[in-house]
Amino acid sequence: QVQLVESGGGLVQPGGSLRLSCAASGFIFSLYTMGWYRQAPGKQRDLVASLSYGGTAAYAGSVEGRFTISRDNVQNTVYLQMNNLKPDDTAVYYCNALGSRGSYWGRGTQVTVSS
């Protein structure tokens, strides 16, 4: 049974930082591209960052230089370090795993950036 469990969200002031984690199980983590998506109220779910099994990272332009995606193939966990957060970063953040057997989603974690 595939499981993706996000954690690390919360309320942070503008300019602050958060680190999201996504613990994965039920599939061969090291062979999957892992990604973080976000969805703000009334908006579509958009890709924030992805990291292929080969180590290639990609970022949305709005977070380039502020967010960093990383993975630990021993702990089967993917991380999203978010620095210099802005109110526009407020959203539910979802973990995604993409591989030969399909695409899997976590339930999401809320990130709110507000003073």
N, C-alpha and C positions, 0 to 999 in steps of 0.2 A: 504494500500500500504506500503510494507516494504521499509524502507530507512535506510541506514547506511552512515553517513557522517563523514569522517576523517578530522582531522585538526591537526596542530602543527608541521608539517614537515618544513624543511628548510635546510640551509647551516650552518654547525657547524665545528669547528676545531677539530682535533683529541684530545681526552681526554675530550671533552665537553659533555654537556647533552642536551637532548630534552625530552619533554613530549608530546606524541601523545594522542589525544582524538578521540573517535568514538561515535557520538550521534545516538541512535537507536530509531526507531519508527515503528509502524505498526504491532507489534507482542508482545507477552508477554515476555518481556526482561528477567525477573527473572527466566524463565524456560529454557533458552537457554544457551548452552556453547558458550562463546565468545572467539575469538582468533584473534591473529595478525599474518599475514603472510607477507613475503617480496619476491620481485622478482627483481634481478639485471639484467642488460642488457645481453641477451644471455643465461640466466639461467632459471631454472624452479622456480615456486613459492613454497616456503618452509615455513613450520610452524616455527614461532618464539616463540610464547607463547600462552597458552590457559588457560582459567579459567572456570571451570564448574559451573553450577548453585548451586552446593553444596559447592563451595569454594575451590575446588582442582585445584592447579596451576601446569602447566608443562611448561618446557622451553627447547629450543634447547640447545645443549651442548655449542655452540659457544657464547651464550649470558648469560648462567647461571652465576649468581653472579653480572651481570652488568645491566640487565633489570628486571623490576618488572611490572607485570600485575595486575591491580586492577579493580574493578567495583563498580558502584553506582546504586543500583537497584531502587532508588527513582528518580534519574536524568536520568535513562536509558542510562548510558554512561559507556564505558570501556576505560581504560587508559593504556598506556605503557610508563613507566618511563625508559628512556635509559640513562645510565651513562657510563663514560669512553668510549665514542664512538670511533670506529676505521674506517679507510677507507673501510675495508671490510663490514662494516654495510651499506654502500651506496646502496640504493635500493628504489623501490616504496613499501611502506608499506600499506597493505590492512587489513581492518577489516572484520571479518567473524562471522556470527551467525549460530550456528548449533543446530537444535532441531527437534521436532517431525514432523514439517511440511516442513522440508528441510533445505537447506543451502543457506545463503544469503551473498552477497558481497558488500562492498563499492567500490568506484571508485579509492581509493588509495591516498596517499600523499607522495611526494618525500622527501627523506632524503639523503642529500649529506654530507659526512664527508671528508673534504679536508682542507689542509692548504693553 
